[in-house]
């Protein structure tokens, strides 16, 4: 924290005007989206698969895909589920919970892939990620889900939870949302500087690097998470949080909402995202049908994946109970 302040004071010392006029990202666009998606579901799947195969650097088993309720008859179901993964992650972040929920409710499931994610591009990984690309990815996932089911229920983890909240604030037709450790704010408060003037430059000075490097918890994690990526991506992450994770967004979320998070005590809690921020968000939701549950035995920010969570079964059971109230 002290190092951040020293760098910041040094920049301000150059001149207040020069600091304020320094480089920073443009706020993400809020707009209507339209996608050219075929009504024929076989063609839709073919389009998704071909598009994913064309992505340079896509790691094995990280692609977006449809999981059909009935693989022999790929038809529209009453319920469609969407899983939106978090920052630097992939669909495995919700496995096996998302697929088990889809089986439970006889639902087609769309496993989305946020733009620029699931790739291994070496020192260029996530370099081209932007808040706008993330929003467009989420909007497209919703459009695809509407083709797959009569009603759409969305599950999002971490940054995917932030995108889920944004979608629910703009699309009242969404039936329910389930938020696993939603990233309303980053646990490290210094992250708020990232999308301020000179934020990227400050981050590089503090880190002494152009990259963020994460030590994997096990040998499986690097297969589905990016362990080495550009700091520009963190700036864009914060850019979306600053501009879209607001009381106005939360107040516009009217659908039934389930909030799940890791918290045992002050020492043992989620230290990736801010628990106080997500609880404040919960209080500001416009929904009158909402539930919040802490999972003290998850022992990790990631709740719904066998790779990192120690209580994904408990998370699955709670989500089943919640969805059963709204899926008839």
KELO-33697 format. One record per residue (C-alpha): y, z, x; residue in one letter. Coordinates in steps of 0.2 Angstrom, whole numbers, padded with zeros to 4 digits, always signed. Layout:
BEGIN
YZXa ...
REM end
This chain:
BEGIN
+0000+0000+0000x +0012+0004+0014x +0009-0012+0023x +0013-0021+0007x +0029-0012+0005x +0034-0015+0023x +0031-0034+0021x +0040-0034+0005x +0055-0025+0012x +0056-0037+0026x +0057-0052+0015x +0070-0043+0004x +0080-0039+0020x +0081-0058+0023x +0092-0059+0008x +0090-0054-0011x +0094-0072-0017x +0081-0079-0004x +0068-0067-0010x +0070-0071-0029x +0071-0090-0026x +0054-0088-0016x +0039-0098-0021x +0029-0092-0036x +0017-0100-0048x +0024-0107-0065x +0018-0097-0080x +0003-0105-0089x +0006-0117-0103x +0003-0111-0121x -0002-0127-0130x -0014-0135-0142x -0029-0143-0135x -0039-0158-0141x -0056-0163-0134x -0066-0179-0136x -0083-0172-0141x -0097-0181-0150x -0103-0175-0166x -0121-0179-0162x -0127-0164-0153x -0139-0173-0142x -0125-0184-0136x -0114-0168-0134x -0128-0160-0122x -0129-0176-0112x -0110-0177-0110x -0110-0159-0104x -0125-0161-0092x -0118-0177-0085x -0101-0170-0082x -0108-0155-0073x -0119-0165-0062x -0103-0175-0056x -0095-0159-0050x -0094-0158-0031x -0101-0143-0023x -0109-0135-0039x -0122-0122-0034x -0139-0123-0041x -0141-0115-0058x -0122-0112-0060x -0118-0126-0072x -0112-0125-0090x -0126-0128-0102x -0132-0126-0120x -0146-0114-0124x -0154-0120-0140x -0160-0109-0154x -0174-0122-0156x -0177-0133-0141x -0188-0144-0152x -0175-0147-0165x -0158-0147-0157x -0148-0144-0172x -0133-0134-0178x -0136-0116-0182x -0126-0104-0193x -0121-0094-0178x -0115-0100-0161x -0112-0088-0146x -0101-0092-0131x -0102-0083-0115x -0087-0084-0104x -0090-0077-0086x -0077-0068-0075x -0067-0073-0060x -0077-0079-0045x -0093-0077-0055x -0105-0089-0066x -0115-0088-0081x -0128-0077-0073x -0115-0063-0075x -0121-0061-0093x -0139-0064-0090x -0151-0059-0098x -0140-0051-0112x -0131-0067-0118x -0148-0076-0120x -0157-0061-0128x -0143-0060-0141x -0144-0078-0145x -0163-0076-0148x -0160-0061-0159x -0148-0070-0170x -0156-0087-0170x -0140-0094-0162x -0136-0109-0151x -0128-0102-0135x -0115-0111-0124x -0114-0104-0107x -0097-0109-0101x -0091-0113-0083x -0073-0109-0080x -0065-0123-0070x -0068-0122-0051x -0081-0109-0052x -0099-0109-0047x -0094-0120-0032x -0097-0118-0014x -0083-0128-0005x -0083-0117+0011x -0065-0113+0015x -0058-0123+0000x -0068-0113-0013x -0057-0109-0028x -0042-0117-0019x -0038-0128-0034x -0041-0115-0047x -0026-0112-0059x -0022-0102-0074x -0020-0118-0084x -0037-0124-0079x -0045-0108-0084x -0036-0108-0102x -0042-0126-0104x -0060-0122-0099x -0060-0108-0112x -0052-0119-0126x -0066-0132-0122x -0079-0119-0123x -0073-0114-0140x -0072-0133-0146x -0090-0135-0140x -0096-0120-0149x -0089-0126-0165x -0100-0141-0164x -0115-0130-0161x -0113-0117-0175x -0104-0114-0192x -0097-0098-0185x -0092-0093-0167x -0094-0077-0159x -0088-0075-0141x -0093-0064-0127x -0083-0062-0111x -0084-0052-0095x -0069-0047-0084x -0058-0062-0082x -0068-0070-0096x -0064-0056-0107x -0045-0059-0104x -0048-0078-0109x -0058-0072-0124x -0043-0061-0130x -0032-0076-0127x -0043-0087-0138x -0045-0074-0152x -0026-0072-0152x -0024-0091-0155x -0039-0095-0166x -0041-0083-0181x -0057-0093-0186x -0067-0084-0172x -0078-0072-0181x -0080-0058-0167x -0077-0055-0149x -0086-0044-0137x -0077-0038-0121x -0087-0032-0106x -0075-0024-0093x -0061-0035-0098x -0048-0039-0085x -0031-0033-0093x -0025-0027-0076x -0033-0026-0059x -0038-0009-0053x -0027-0011-0037x -0009-0010-0043x -0003-0020-0028x -0011-0035-0036x +0004-0036-0048x +0014-0042-0033x +0004-0058-0031x +0013-0069-0044x +0030-0063-0039x +0041-0072-0027x +0032-0074-0010x +0016-0065-0017x +0004-0077-0008x +0013-0075+0008x +0013-0056+0007x -0005-0056+0003x -0009-0067+0018x +0001-0055+0029x -0007-0040+0022x -0025-0047+0023x -0022-0056+0040x -0031-0070+0032x -0030-0085+0019x -0046-0079+0011x -0054-0065+0001x -0071-0060+0007x -0083-0049-0003x -0098-0040+0004x -0113-0044-0008x -0123-0030-0016x -0139-0039-0014x -0147-0056-0009x -0145-0063-0027x -0126-0061-0029x -0120-0075-0017x -0131-0087-0028x -0120-0084-0043x -0104-0077-0036x -0091-0083-0024x -0091-0071-0009x -0078-0081+0001x -0063-0090-0007x -0044-0093-0006x -0031-0081-0009x -0022-0094-0020x -0035-0091-0033x -0030-0072-0034x -0012-0077-0037x -0017-0088-0051x -0028-0074-0058x -0013-0062-0058x -0002-0076-0065x -0013-0077-0081x -0014-0058-0083x +0005-0056-0081x +0009-0069-0094x -0005-0068-0107x -0012-0050-0106x +0003-0043-0117x +0005-0032-0132x +0009-0048-0142x -0007-0056-0137x -0017-0040-0142x -0008-0038-0159x -0013-0056-0164x -0032-0052-0161x -0037-0048-0179x -0056-0051-0178x -0069-0038-0176x -0069-0032-0157x -0082-0023-0147x -0075-0016-0130x -0088-0010-0117x -0083-0003-0100x -0090+0007-0086x -0083+0025-0085x -0092+0041-0080x -0077+0051-0073x -0062+0049-0062x -0072+0046-0046x -0086+0035-0054x -0078+0022-0065x -0074+0003-0064x -0063+0000-0048x -0062-0019-0051x -0052-0018-0067x -0040-0004-0074x -0049+0007-0087x -0032+0014-0093x -0026-0004-0095x -0041-0010-0106x -0040+0006-0116x -0022+0003-0119x -0026-0014-0124x -0039-0008-0137x -0025+0003-0145x -0014-0012-0147x -0027-0024-0155x -0022-0030-0172x -0040-0028-0178x -0045-0014-0189x -0063-0017-0186x -0065-0012-0168x -0077-0001-0157x -0076+0005-0139x -0090+0012-0129x -0091+0018-0111x -0107+0015-0101x -0108+0029-0088x -0125+0023-0081x -0120+0005-0078x -0113+0010-0061x -0104-0006-0059x -0090-0017-0066x -0103-0030-0071x -0112-0023-0087x -0123-0037-0094x -0132-0044-0079x -0148-0039-0070x -0140-0043-0054x -0128-0029-0053x -0129-0018-0069x -0140-0003-0070x -0139-0002-0089x -0138-0020-0096x -0152-0015-0109x -0140-0002-0116x -0126-0014-0116x -0137-0027-0125x -0143-0014-0138x -0125-0009-0142x -0119-0027-0144x -0134-0031-0155x -0129-0016-0167x -0111-0022-0167x -0115-0041-0170x -0128-0036-0184x -0113-0029-0194x -0105-0046-0195x -0119-0059-0194x -0128-0060-0211x 
REM end
